[in-house]
Amino acid sequence: MTRERVAAFPPDDFRRRAPAFQEPRLSRNLALAELMREIGARHGRTPGEVAIAWVLRNPAVTAAIVGLRSAEQVEGVAGALEFRLSPEEAAEIDAFRKASGGA
């Protein structure tokens, strides 16, 4: 997601009114996505794979339901089946979320 893509949402797109796509959360979410991209680049993984791996590391989570709009998007998340974050990388994401007021 980018600011340009958000600005180009059609007028009837529900995301135009969604808090996650409004400031200040939009800037926070874009920065978090960039962190996921940076961590993924270290391993040849996509930001989606990093996000899924982060969610699945929580022992209270037994599964992740991932939505896709096309078959091509499977490539961006399928690697999460075997990818695991290091404790340091998980702490890096946790620290970002805590510093930026994330839940």
C-alpha positions in Angstrom: 0.0 0.0 0.0 1.2 3.5 -0.7 -0.2 7.0 -0.1 -0.8 7.3 -3.8 -2.9 4.2 -3.9 -4.9 5.4 -0.9 -5.5 8.8 -2.6 -6.7 6.9 -5.7 -9.4 4.9 -3.9 -12.7 5.3 -5.7 -15.2 7.5 -3.9 -17.3 4.5 -2.9 -14.4 2.5 -1.5 -15.1 1.7 2.2 -11.4 2.2 2.9 -11.7 6.0 2.3 -13.6 6.1 5.7 -11.7 3.3 7.5 -9.5 4.6 10.4 -6.5 2.5 9.2 -6.4 4.6 6.1 -6.8 8.0 7.9 -4.0 10.0 9.6 -2.3 9.5 11.9 -2.8 5.7 11.5 -2.1 5.7 7.8 1.5 7.0 8.4 2.0 4.5 11.2 0.7 1.6 9.1 2.9 2.6 6.1 5.9 2.8 8.4 5.1 -0.7 9.8 4.7 -2.0 6.3 8.2 -0.6 5.4 9.7 -2.4 8.5 8.1 -5.6 7.3 9.6 -5.0 3.8 13.1 -4.4 5.3 12.9 -7.5 7.5 11.7 -9.6 4.5 14.5 -8.3 2.3 17.0 -9.7 4.7 15.6 -13.2 3.9 14.3 -12.8 0.3 10.7 -12.8 1.7 7.7 -10.5 1.1 6.3 -8.2 3.7 3.2 -10.4 3.7 5.3 -13.4 4.7 6.9 -11.4 7.5 3.5 -10.2 8.8 2.1 -13.7 8.8 5.1 -15.1 10.5 4.8 -12.4 13.2 1.2 -13.3 13.8 1.9 -17.0 13.9 4.7 -16.7 16.5 2.1 -15.8 19.2 1.3 -19.1 21.0 -2.4 -18.0 21.4 -2.7 -18.0 17.6 -3.3 -21.4 16.0 -4.0 -20.3 12.4 -3.9 -17.3 10.2 -6.7 -16.7 7.6 -5.2 -14.9 4.7 -7.4 -13.4 2.0 -6.3 -13.1 -1.6 -7.9 -11.4 -4.6 -6.0 -13.4 -7.2 -4.1 -16.6 -7.7 -0.9 -14.6 -8.3 -1.0 -13.2 -4.7 -0.3 -16.7 -3.4 3.3 -16.2 -4.2 3.5 -13.3 -1.8 2.4 -15.3 1.2 3.0 -19.0 0.6 6.5 -18.8 1.9 5.1 -18.0 5.3 4.5 -21.7 5.8 8.1 -22.3 6.6 9.5 -18.8 7.4 10.1 -17.9 11.0 11.3 -14.6 12.5 14.3 -14.6 14.7 13.6 -13.5 18.3 15.5 -10.2 17.5 13.3 -9.6 14.4 10.1 -10.2 16.4 11.4 -7.8 19.1 12.1 -5.2 16.4 8.5 -5.4 15.2 7.2 -5.4 18.8 9.3 -2.4 19.7 8.0 -0.5 16.7 4.4 -1.2 17.6 4.9 -0.2 21.2 6.7 3.0 20.3 4.0 4.0 17.8 1.1 3.2 20.1 0.1 -0.1 18.5 -2.0 -2.6 20.3 
